C-alpha cells in the first residue's frame, strides 16, 4: 500500500496497487519506476479526509489536490 502523509499529518493511501508494484521486496529499476508513477498519480488526487462517523474518505471542498496542498 502506497501512502503519502502531508504536512498536517493527514494520510492518503492507495490500496489498489497490484502485482510487483504492491510488493516492498522487489527493487528492480522497473518496479521502482512504477512506484514513482503511482506516487505521482496519488499526488494528483483530490485532498480527502476520513469521515469519523462512516470511516469513508470524503473530498474536502475547500482543498485542491494533494500536490497543491503540500505546496501551501
Beta strands, then each sheet from edge to edge (+ up, - down):
strand 1: 2-5
strand 2: 11-14
strand 3: 48-50
strand 4: 57-59
sheet 1: 1+ 2-
sheet 2: 3+ 4-
end
